């Protein structure tokens, strides 16, 4: 359906909340919960506080997202 595409945003990991769950801060001051996407989990990518990441957020629930890429710093 048109309009069902995910929104891609960049953020910084602010807090580790448990198994594959993170609080990510965005540049506009908002924070949201995010989990690792399937490919990131299978590749055993590890994240820490301060890592820059790309997220996909559903337009229907802007408080949750999926981490799809870890940017090199």
PDB file with one MODEL, atoms N, CA, C and O in Angstrom:
MODEL        1
ATOM      1  N   UNK A   1       0.832  -1.180   0.000  1.00  0.00           N
ATOM      2  CA  UNK A   1       0.000   0.000   0.000  1.00  0.00           C
ATOM      3  C   UNK A   1       0.879   1.247   0.000  1.00  0.00           C
ATOM      4  O   UNK A   1       1.930   1.250   0.640  1.00  0.00           O
ATOM      5  N   UNK A   2       0.487   2.271  -0.680  1.00  0.00           N
ATOM      6  CA  UNK A   2       1.248   3.515  -0.641  1.00  0.00           C
ATOM      7  C   UNK A   2       1.206   4.129   0.754  1.00  0.00           C
ATOM      8  O   UNK A   2       0.179   4.095   1.432  1.00  0.00           O
ATOM      9  N   UNK A   3       2.331   4.685   1.165  1.00  0.00           N
ATOM     10  CA  UNK A   3       2.392   5.340   2.460  1.00  0.00           C
ATOM     11  C   UNK A   3       2.802   4.435   3.602  1.00  0.00           C
ATOM     12  O   UNK A   3       2.911   4.892   4.740  1.00  0.00           O
ATOM     13  N   UNK A   4       3.035   3.142   3.321  1.00  0.00           N
ATOM     14  CA  UNK A   4       3.426   2.210   4.377  1.00  0.00           C
ATOM     15  C   UNK A   4       4.940   2.082   4.520  1.00  0.00           C
ATOM     16  O   UNK A   4       5.417   1.229   5.269  1.00  0.00           O
ATOM     17  N   UNK A   5       5.697   2.913   3.816  1.00  0.00           N
ATOM     18  CA  UNK A   5       7.146   2.815   3.881  1.00  0.00           C
ATOM     19  C   UNK A   5       7.650   3.297   5.228  1.00  0.00           C
ATOM     20  O   UNK A   5       7.069   4.196   5.837  1.00  0.00           O
ATOM     21  N   UNK A   6       8.736   2.693   5.688  1.00  0.00           N
ATOM     22  CA  UNK A   6       9.340   3.099   6.953  1.00  0.00           C
ATOM     23  C   UNK A   6      10.119   4.393   6.787  1.00  0.00           C
ATOM     24  O   UNK A   6      10.583   4.714   5.693  1.00  0.00           O
ATOM     25  N   UNK A   7      10.258   5.127   7.876  1.00  0.00           N
ATOM     26  CA  UNK A   7      11.016   6.368   7.909  1.00  0.00           C
ATOM     27  C   UNK A   7      12.418   6.033   8.382  1.00  0.00           C
ATOM     28  O   UNK A   7      12.578   5.360   9.401  1.00  0.00           O
ATOM     29  N   UNK A   8      13.438   6.489   7.664  1.00  0.00           N
ATOM     30  CA  UNK A   8      14.828   6.247   8.055  1.00  0.00           C
ATOM     31  C   UNK A   8      15.373   7.486   8.743  1.00  0.00           C
ATOM     32  O   UNK A   8      15.322   8.587   8.194  1.00  0.00           O
ATOM     33  N   UNK A   9      15.902   7.297   9.965  1.00  0.00           N
ATOM     34  CA  UNK A   9      16.469   8.393  10.749  1.00  0.00           C
ATOM     35  C   UNK A   9      17.799   7.948  11.340  1.00  0.00           C
ATOM     36  O   UNK A   9      18.096   6.755  11.398  1.00  0.00           O
ATOM     37  N   UNK A  10      18.597   8.919  11.780  1.00  0.00           N
ATOM     38  CA  UNK A  10      19.869   8.629  12.428  1.00  0.00           C
ATOM     39  C   UNK A  10      19.790   9.057  13.877  1.00  0.00           C
ATOM     40  O   UNK A  10      19.105  10.021  14.218  1.00  0.00           O
ATOM     41  N   UNK A  11      20.499   8.329  14.728  1.00  0.00           N
ATOM     42  CA  UNK A  11      20.497   8.654  16.145  1.00  0.00           C
ATOM     43  C   UNK A  11      21.732   8.122  16.840  1.00  0.00           C
ATOM     44  O   UNK A  11      22.621   7.546  16.213  1.00  0.00           O
ATOM     45  N   UNK A  12      21.771   8.325  18.152  1.00  0.00           N
ATOM     46  CA  UNK A  12      22.888   7.885  18.994  1.00  0.00           C
ATOM     47  C   UNK A  12      22.322   7.031  20.115  1.00  0.00           C
ATOM     48  O   UNK A  12      21.332   7.399  20.748  1.00  0.00           O
ATOM     49  N   UNK A  13      22.960   5.879  20.360  1.00  0.00           N
ATOM     50  CA  UNK A  13      22.532   4.999  21.440  1.00  0.00           C
ATOM     51  C   UNK A  13      22.789   5.706  22.765  1.00  0.00           C
ATOM     52  O   UNK A  13      23.921   6.088  23.061  1.00  0.00           O
ATOM     53  N   UNK A  14      21.734   5.879  23.565  1.00  0.00           N
ATOM     54  CA  UNK A  14      21.848   6.568  24.845  1.00  0.00           C
ATOM     55  C   UNK A  14      21.896   5.601  26.022  1.00  0.00           C
ATOM     56  O   UNK A  14      22.521   5.887  27.044  1.00  0.00           O
ATOM     57  N   UNK A  15      21.229   4.445  25.873  1.00  0.00           N
ATOM     58  CA  UNK A  15      21.100   3.535  27.008  1.00  0.00           C
ATOM     59  C   UNK A  15      20.890   2.111  26.497  1.00  0.00           C
ATOM     60  O   UNK A  15      20.192   1.893  25.507  1.00  0.00           O
ATOM     61  N   UNK A  16      21.505   1.145  27.187  1.00  0.00           N
ATOM     62  CA  UNK A  16      21.296  -0.268  26.900  1.00  0.00           C
ATOM     63  C   UNK A  16      20.246  -0.776  27.874  1.00  0.00           C
ATOM     64  O   UNK A  16      20.434  -0.679  29.086  1.00  0.00           O
ATOM     65  N   UNK A  17      19.140  -1.317  27.365  1.00  0.00           N
ATOM     66  CA  UNK A  17      18.020  -1.689  28.219  1.00  0.00           C
ATOM     67  C   UNK A  17      17.865  -3.188  28.419  1.00  0.00           C
ATOM     68  O   UNK A  17      17.004  -3.609  29.191  1.00  0.00           O
ATOM     69  N   UNK A  18      18.643  -3.981  27.773  1.00  0.00           N
ATOM     70  CA  UNK A  18      18.503  -5.425  27.923  1.00  0.00           C
ATOM     71  C   UNK A  18      18.886  -6.110  26.634  1.00  0.00           C
ATOM     72  O   UNK A  18      19.606  -5.549  25.808  1.00  0.00           O
ATOM     73  N   UNK A  19      18.412  -7.301  26.469  1.00  0.00           N
ATOM     74  CA  UNK A  19      18.753  -8.095  25.303  1.00  0.00           C
ATOM     75  C   UNK A  19      18.228  -7.440  24.028  1.00  0.00           C
ATOM     76  O   UNK A  19      17.025  -7.441  23.768  1.00  0.00           O
ATOM     77  N   UNK A  20      19.134  -6.887  23.247  1.00  0.00           N
ATOM     78  CA  UNK A  20      18.818  -6.280  21.950  1.00  0.00           C
ATOM     79  C   UNK A  20      17.783  -5.156  22.029  1.00  0.00           C
ATOM     80  O   UNK A  20      17.041  -4.941  21.070  1.00  0.00           O
ATOM     81  N   UNK A  21      17.721  -4.444  23.141  1.00  0.00           N
ATOM     82  CA  UNK A  21      16.809  -3.312  23.275  1.00  0.00           C
ATOM     83  C   UNK A  21      17.604  -2.094  23.734  1.00  0.00           C
ATOM     84  O   UNK A  21      18.394  -2.173  24.675  1.00  0.00           O
ATOM     85  N   UNK A  22      17.387  -0.967  23.060  1.00  0.00           N
ATOM     86  CA  UNK A  22      18.178   0.235  23.280  1.00  0.00           C
ATOM     87  C   UNK A  22      17.272   1.458  23.317  1.00  0.00           C
ATOM     88  O   UNK A  22      16.186   1.457  22.736  1.00  0.00           O
ATOM     89  N   UNK A  23      17.729   2.506  24.009  1.00  0.00           N
ATOM     90  CA  UNK A  23      17.081   3.814  23.921  1.00  0.00           C
ATOM     91  C   UNK A  23      17.985   4.655  23.032  1.00  0.00           C
ATOM     92  O   UNK A  23      19.174   4.811  23.312  1.00  0.00           O
ATOM     93  N   UNK A  24      17.419   5.194  21.964  1.00  0.00           N
ATOM     94  CA  UNK A  24      18.185   5.941  20.973  1.00  0.00           C
ATOM     95  C   UNK A  24      17.688   7.378  20.948  1.00  0.00           C
ATOM     96  O   UNK A  24      16.485   7.624  20.861  1.00  0.00           O
ATOM     97  N   UNK A  25      18.618   8.328  21.026  1.00  0.00           N
ATOM     98  CA  UNK A  25      18.283   9.738  20.946  1.00  0.00           C
ATOM     99  C   UNK A  25      18.457  10.254  19.531  1.00  0.00           C
ATOM    100  O   UNK A  25      19.444   9.941  18.867  1.00  0.00           O
ATOM    101  N   UNK A  26      17.507  11.037  19.075  1.00  0.00           N
ATOM    102  CA  UNK A  26      17.558  11.610  17.738  1.00  0.00           C
ATOM    103  C   UNK A  26      18.081  13.037  17.813  1.00  0.00           C
ATOM    104  O   UNK A  26      18.137  13.616  18.898  1.00  0.00           O
ATOM    105  N   UNK A  27      18.462  13.610  16.683  1.00  0.00           N
ATOM    106  CA  UNK A  27      19.031  14.952  16.658  1.00  0.00           C
ATOM    107  C   UNK A  27      18.016  16.028  17.028  1.00  0.00           C
ATOM    108  O   UNK A  27      18.403  17.124  17.435  1.00  0.00           O
ATOM    109  N   UNK A  28      16.724  15.735  16.894  1.00  0.00           N
ATOM    110  CA  UNK A  28      15.701  16.728  17.229  1.00  0.00           C
ATOM    111  C   UNK A  28      15.315  16.694  18.710  1.00  0.00           C
ATOM    112  O   UNK A  28      14.395  17.402  19.121  1.00  0.00           O
ATOM    113  N   UNK A  29      16.003  15.882  19.515  1.00  0.00           N
ATOM    114  CA  UNK A  29      15.753  15.838  20.947  1.00  0.00           C
ATOM    115  C   UNK A  29      14.833  14.720  21.399  1.00  0.00           C
ATOM    116  O   UNK A  29      14.720  14.473  22.600  1.00  0.00           O
ATOM    117  N   UNK A  30      14.174  14.040  20.481  1.00  0.00           N
ATOM    118  CA  UNK A  30      13.292  12.939  20.847  1.00  0.00           C
ATOM    119  C   UNK A  30      14.104  11.676  21.110  1.00  0.00           C
ATOM    120  O   UNK A  30      15.214  11.524  20.598  1.00  0.00           O
ATOM    121  N   UNK A  31      13.550  10.784  21.902  1.00  0.00           N
ATOM    122  CA  UNK A  31      14.168   9.490  22.158  1.00  0.00           C
ATOM    123  C   UNK A  31      13.140   8.405  21.881  1.00  0.00           C
ATOM    124  O   UNK A  31      11.942   8.606  22.080  1.00  0.00           O
ATOM    125  N   UNK A  32      13.615   7.253  21.419  1.00  0.00           N
ATOM    126  CA  UNK A  32      12.713   6.149  21.158  1.00  0.00           C
ATOM    127  C   UNK A  32      13.383   4.831  21.503  1.00  0.00           C
ATOM    128  O   UNK A  32      14.603   4.758  21.653  1.00  0.00           O
ATOM    129  N   UNK A  33      12.570   3.794  21.627  1.00  0.00           N
ATOM    130  CA  UNK A  33      13.083   2.454  21.877  1.00  0.00           C
ATOM    131  C   UNK A  33      13.392   1.807  20.542  1.00  0.00           C
ATOM    132  O   UNK A  33      12.670   1.996  19.563  1.00  0.00           O
ATOM    133  N   UNK A  34      14.482   1.036  20.513  1.00  0.00           N
ATOM    134  CA  UNK A  34      14.852   0.372  19.262  1.00  0.00           C
ATOM    135  C   UNK A  34      15.415  -1.007  19.567  1.00  0.00           C
ATOM    136  O   UNK A  34      16.019  -1.231  20.616  1.00  0.00           O
ATOM    137  N   UNK A  35      15.205  -1.922  18.635  1.00  0.00           N
ATOM    138  CA  UNK A  35      15.789  -3.253  18.734  1.00  0.00           C
ATOM    139  C   UNK A  35      16.641  -3.501  17.496  1.00  0.00           C
ATOM    140  O   UNK A  35      16.517  -2.794  16.497  1.00  0.00           O
ATOM    141  N   UNK A  36      17.499  -4.501  17.566  1.00  0.00           N
ATOM    142  CA  UNK A  36      18.336  -4.841  16.413  1.00  0.00           C
ATOM    143  C   UNK A  36      17.505  -5.539  15.360  1.00  0.00           C
ATOM    144  O   UNK A  36      16.664  -6.378  15.681  1.00  0.00           O
ATOM    145  N   UNK A  37      17.736  -5.196  14.103  1.00  0.00           N
ATOM    146  CA  UNK A  37      17.047  -5.883  13.018  1.00  0.00           C
ATOM    147  C   UNK A  37      17.596  -7.302  12.897  1.00  0.00           C
ATOM    148  O   UNK A  37      18.627  -7.629  13.486  1.00  0.00           O
ATOM    149  N   UNK A  38      16.918  -8.122  12.148  1.00  0.00           N
ATOM    150  CA  UNK A  38      17.297  -9.525  12.012  1.00  0.00           C
ATOM    151  C   UNK A  38      18.699  -9.738  11.480  1.00  0.00           C
ATOM    152  O   UNK A  38      19.442 -10.561  12.016  1.00  0.00           O
ATOM    153  N   UNK A  39      19.082  -9.004  10.424  1.00  0.00           N
ATOM    154  CA  UNK A  39      20.410  -9.174   9.844  1.00  0.00           C
ATOM    155  C   UNK A  39      21.499  -8.702  10.796  1.00  0.00           C
ATOM    156  O   UNK A  39      22.580  -9.290  10.838  1.00  0.00           O
ATOM    157  N   UNK A  40      21.230  -7.647  11.562  1.00  0.00           N
ATOM    158  CA  UNK A  40      22.221  -7.163  12.531  1.00  0.00           C
ATOM    159  C   UNK A  40      22.399  -8.199  13.638  1.00  0.00           C
ATOM    160  O   UNK A  40      23.516  -8.424  14.104  1.00  0.00           O
ATOM    161  N   UNK A  41      21.317  -8.824  14.056  1.00  0.00           N
ATOM    162  CA  UNK A  41      21.386  -9.834  15.116  1.00  0.00           C
ATOM    163  C   UNK A  41      22.145 -11.066  14.635  1.00  0.00           C
ATOM    164  O   UNK A  41      22.966 -11.620  15.367  1.00  0.00           O
ATOM    165  N   UNK A  42      21.868 -11.496  13.398  1.00  0.00           N
ATOM    166  CA  UNK A  42      22.554 -12.666  12.856  1.00  0.00           C
ATOM    167  C   UNK A  42      24.041 -12.417  12.650  1.00  0.00           C
ATOM    168  O   UNK A  42      24.841 -13.347  12.743  1.00  0.00           O
ATOM    169  N   UNK A  43      24.421 -11.178  12.371  1.00  0.00           N
ATOM    170  CA  UNK A  43      25.828 -10.829  12.167  1.00  0.00           C
ATOM    171  C   UNK A  43      26.559 -10.580  13.479  1.00  0.00           C
ATOM    172  O   UNK A  43      27.751 -10.274  13.481  1.00  0.00           O
ATOM    173  N   UNK A  44      25.838 -10.712  14.604  1.00  0.00           N
ATOM    174  CA  UNK A  44      26.413 -10.525  15.940  1.00  0.00           C
ATOM    175  C   UNK A  44      27.036  -9.142  16.111  1.00  0.00           C
ATOM    176  O   UNK A  44      28.116  -9.009  16.685  1.00  0.00           O
ATOM    177  N   UNK A  45      26.354  -8.121  15.613  1.00  0.00           N
ATOM    178  CA  UNK A  45      26.817  -6.748  15.767  1.00  0.00           C
ATOM    179  C   UNK A  45      26.563  -6.309  17.206  1.00  0.00           C
ATOM    180  O   UNK A  45      25.465  -6.486  17.732  1.00  0.00           O
ATOM    181  N   UNK A  46      27.581  -5.740  17.833  1.00  0.00           N
ATOM    182  CA  UNK A  46      27.468  -5.280  19.214  1.00  0.00           C
ATOM    183  C   UNK A  46      27.423  -3.756  19.238  1.00  0.00           C
ATOM    184  O   UNK A  46      28.174  -3.092  18.523  1.00  0.00           O
ATOM    185  N   UNK A  47      26.543  -3.215  20.058  1.00  0.00           N
ATOM    186  CA  UNK A  47      26.406  -1.767  20.184  1.00  0.00           C
ATOM    187  C   UNK A  47      26.698  -1.344  21.613  1.00  0.00           C
ATOM    188  O   UNK A  47      26.465  -2.095  22.560  1.00  0.00           O
ATOM    189  N   UNK A  48      27.209  -0.135  21.750  1.00  0.00           N
ATOM    190  CA  UNK A  48      27.457   0.444  23.058  1.00  0.00           C
ATOM    191  C   UNK A  48      26.916   1.862  23.109  1.00  0.00           C
ATOM    192  O   UNK A  48      26.493   2.421  22.097  1.00  0.00           O
ATOM    193  N   UNK A  49      26.937   2.427  24.295  1.00  0.00           N
ATOM    194  CA  UNK A  49      26.467   3.805  24.468  1.00  0.00           C
ATOM    195  C   UNK A  49      27.362   4.736  23.660  1.00  0.00           C
ATOM    196  O   UNK A  49      28.587   4.636  23.728  1.00  0.00           O
ATOM    197  N   UNK A  50      26.762   5.631  22.905  1.00  0.00           N
ATOM    198  CA  UNK A  50      27.500   6.584  22.085  1.00  0.00           C
ATOM    199  C   UNK A  50      27.655   6.178  20.637  1.00  0.00           C
ATOM    200  O   UNK A  50      28.124   6.978  19.828  1.00  0.00           O
ATOM    201  N   UNK A  51      27.275   4.956  20.281  1.00  0.00           N
ATOM    202  CA  UNK A  51      27.372   4.516  18.881  1.00  0.00           C
ATOM    203  C   UNK A  51      26.308   5.204  18.038  1.00  0.00           C
ATOM    204  O   UNK A  51      25.161   5.345  18.463  1.00  0.00           O
ATOM    205  N   UNK A  52      26.700   5.633  16.830  1.00  0.00           N
ATOM    206  CA  UNK A  52      25.767   6.245  15.890  1.00  0.00           C
ATOM    207  C   UNK A  52      25.133   5.148  15.043  1.00  0.00           C
ATOM    208  O   UNK A  52      25.832   4.273  14.531  1.00  0.00           O
ATOM    209  N   UNK A  53      23.813   5.193  14.895  1.00  0.00           N
ATOM    210  CA  UNK A  53      23.079   4.145  14.193  1.00  0.00           C
ATOM    211  C   UNK A  53      22.037   4.754  13.258  1.00  0.00           C
ATOM    212  O   UNK A  53      21.633   5.907  13.411  1.00  0.00           O
ATOM    213  N   UNK A  54      21.617   3.949  12.288  1.00  0.00           N
ATOM    214  CA  UNK A  54      20.484   4.293  11.427  1.00  0.00           C
ATOM    215  C   UNK A  54      19.315   3.417  11.845  1.00  0.00           C
ATOM    216  O   UNK A  54      19.474   2.226  12.109  1.00  0.00           O
ATOM    217  N   UNK A  55      18.134   4.030  11.901  1.00  0.00           N
ATOM    218  CA  UNK A  55      16.925   3.340  12.339  1.00  0.00           C
ATOM    219  C   UNK A  55      15.860   3.403  11.263  1.00  0.00           C
ATOM    220  O   UNK A  55      15.823   4.327  10.452  1.00  0.00           O
ATOM    221  N   UNK A  56      14.998   2.405  11.273  1.00  0.00           N
ATOM    222  CA  UNK A  56      13.772   2.459  10.492  1.00  0.00           C
ATOM    223  C   UNK A  56      12.618   2.536  11.470  1.00  0.00           C
ATOM    224  O   UNK A  56      12.492   1.698  12.363  1.00  0.00           O
ATOM    225  N   UNK A  57      11.771   3.549  11.300  1.00  0.00           N
ATOM    226  CA  UNK A  57      10.650   3.786  12.206  1.00  0.00           C
ATOM    227  C   UNK A  57       9.366   3.702  11.396  1.00  0.00           C
ATOM    228  O   UNK A  57       9.268   4.259  10.303  1.00  0.00           O
ATOM    229  N   UNK A  58       8.389   3.003  11.943  1.00  0.00           N
ATOM    230  CA  UNK A  58       7.094   2.906  11.290  1.00  0.00           C
ATOM    231  C   UNK A  58       6.361   4.240  11.396  1.00  0.00           C
ATOM    232  O   UNK A  58       6.399   4.869  12.453  1.00  0.00           O
ATOM    233  N   UNK A  59       5.703   4.683  10.344  1.00  0.00           N
ATOM    234  CA  UNK A  59       4.950   5.938  10.431  1.00  0.00           C
ATOM    235  C   UNK A  59       3.737   5.831  11.356  1.00  0.00           C
ATOM    236  O   UNK A  59       3.146   6.851  11.710  1.00  0.00           O
ATOM    237  N   UNK A  60       3.359   4.619  11.751  1.00  0.00           N
ATOM    238  CA  UNK A  60       2.196   4.421  12.606  1.00  0.00           C
ATOM    239  C   UNK A  60       2.544   4.476  14.089  1.00  0.00           C
ATOM    240  O   UNK A  60       1.687   4.809  14.908  1.00  0.00           O
ATOM    241  N   UNK A  61       3.807   4.151  14.453  1.00  0.00           N
ATOM    242  CA  UNK A  61       4.241   4.197  15.849  1.00  0.00           C
ATOM    243  C   UNK A  61       5.631   4.806  15.888  1.00  0.00           C
ATOM    244  O   UNK A  61       6.622   4.112  15.659  1.00  0.00           O
ATOM    245  N   UNK A  62       5.709   6.095  16.177  1.00  0.00           N
ATOM    246  CA  UNK A  62       6.978   6.813  16.139  1.00  0.00           C
ATOM    247  C   UNK A  62       7.791   6.674  17.428  1.00  0.00           C
ATOM    248  O   UNK A  62       8.795   7.366  17.602  1.00  0.00           O
ATOM    249  N   UNK A  63       7.368   5.788  18.331  1.00  0.00           N
ATOM    250  CA  UNK A  63       8.107   5.599  19.583  1.00  0.00           C
ATOM    251  C   UNK A  63       8.986   4.353  19.560  1.00  0.00           C
ATOM    252  O   UNK A  63       9.751   4.118  20.494  1.00  0.00           O
ATOM    253  N   UNK A  64       8.881   3.551  18.494  1.00  0.00           N
ATOM    254  CA  UNK A  64       9.653   2.312  18.392  1.00  0.00           C
ATOM    255  C   UNK A  64      10.318   2.244  17.030  1.00  0.00           C
ATOM    256  O   UNK A  64       9.773   2.716  16.032  1.00  0.00           O
ATOM    257  N   UNK A  65      11.512   1.645  17.002  1.00  0.00           N
ATOM    258  CA  UNK A  65      12.221   1.524  15.746  1.00  0.00           C
ATOM    259  C   UNK A  65      13.078   0.272  15.692  1.00  0.00           C
ATOM    260  O   UNK A  65      13.181  -0.474  16.665  1.00  0.00           O
ATOM    261  N   UNK A  66      13.676   0.063  14.561  1.00  0.00           N
ATOM    262  CA  UNK A  66      14.553  -1.073  14.339  1.00  0.00           C
ATOM    263  C   UNK A  66      15.905  -0.552  13.842  1.00  0.00           C
ATOM    264  O   UNK A  66      15.965   0.207  12.875  1.00  0.00           O
ATOM    265  N   UNK A  67      16.979  -0.961  14.502  1.00  0.00           N
ATOM    266  CA  UNK A  67      18.325  -0.526  14.111  1.00  0.00           C
ATOM    267  C   UNK A  67      18.768  -1.371  12.926  1.00  0.00           C
ATOM    268  O   UNK A  67      18.806  -2.599  13.011  1.00  0.00           O
ATOM    269  N   UNK A  68      19.103  -0.709  11.817  1.00  0.00           N
ATOM    270  CA  UNK A  68      19.456  -1.433  10.599  1.00  0.00           C
ATOM    271  C   UNK A  68      20.913  -1.247  10.196  1.00  0.00           C
ATOM    272  O   UNK A  68      21.404  -1.965   9.325  1.00  0.00           O
ATOM    273  N   UNK A  69      21.626  -0.279  10.823  1.00  0.00           N
ATOM    274  CA  UNK A  69      23.004  -0.015  10.408  1.00  0.00           C
ATOM    275  C   UNK A  69      23.759   0.667  11.543  1.00  0.00           C
ATOM    276  O   UNK A  69      23.237   1.578  12.185  1.00  0.00           O
ATOM    277  N   UNK A  70      24.987   0.224  11.784  1.00  0.00           N
ATOM    278  CA  UNK A  70      25.866   0.872  12.748  1.00  0.00           C
ATOM    279  C   UNK A  70      26.908   1.653  11.966  1.00  0.00           C
ATOM    280  O   UNK A  70      27.643   1.083  11.160  1.00  0.00           O
ATOM    281  N   UNK A  71      26.974   2.968  12.207  1.00  0.00           N
ATOM    282  CA  UNK A  71      27.917   3.810  11.475  1.00  0.00           C
ATOM    283  C   UNK A  71      29.285   3.754  12.139  1.00  0.00           C
ATOM    284  O   UNK A  71      29.395   3.723  13.364  1.00  0.00           O
ATOM    285  N   UNK A  72      30.310   3.743  11.322  1.00  0.00           N
ATOM    286  CA  UNK A  72      31.682   3.747  11.833  1.00  0.00           C
ATOM    287  C   UNK A  72      32.026   5.124  12.336  1.00  0.00           C
ATOM    288  O   UNK A  72      31.661   6.124  11.718  1.00  0.00           O
ATOM    289  N   UNK A  73      32.733   5.189  13.465  1.00  0.00           N
ATOM    290  CA  UNK A  73      33.124   6.486  14.018  1.00  0.00           C
ATOM    291  C   UNK A  73      34.617   6.669  13.953  1.00  0.00           C
ATOM    292  O   UNK A  73      35.131   7.704  14.374  1.00  0.00           O
TER     293      UNK A  73
ENDMDL
END
